[in-house]
Amino acid sequence: MRAKNKEACMKKRSYEHTKIQRQGKERDQYTCQICGSNERSEGHHIFDYVYGGAADKENIVTLCHDCHNKVHKGLIDLLKF
């Protein structure tokens, strides 16, 4: 991830944004949609938020911390998964 994009991701998200991520995780029962783990669940934007991806629960998928990192490193492609 480029430094500029990383900075944008690191900015504090609004309450509404955090609420939408929580709703997506609740929908997925806090279970990683790749490996099935329910450890350290995180909301991930299917279409990247910093590039204009919608902040709604239909654009959120629940991933465990490990799978989330692999997606950001390019080791897992959600659109092909």
QUICORGI-V908657 format. One record per backbone hydrogen bond with DSSP energy under -1.0 kcal/mol. NH is the residue of the N-H (numbers start at 1). CO is the residue of the C=O. Records with the same first field share a line. If there is no record, write none. Layout:
NH = CO, CO
This chain:
6 = 2
7 = 3
8 = 4
9 = 5
10 = 6
18 = 14
19 = 15
20 = 16
21 = 17
22 = 18
23 = 19
24 = 20
25 = 21
26 = 22
27 = 23
28 = 24
29 = 26
30 = 25
31 = 28
32 = 37
33 = 62
36 = 32
42 = 63
44 = 61
46 = 59
51 = 48
52 = 49
53 = 48
56 = 54
59 = 56
60 = 57
61 = 44
63 = 42
68 = 64
69 = 65
70 = 66
71 = 67
72 = 68
73 = 69
74 = 71
75 = 70
76 = 70
80 = 77
81 = 77
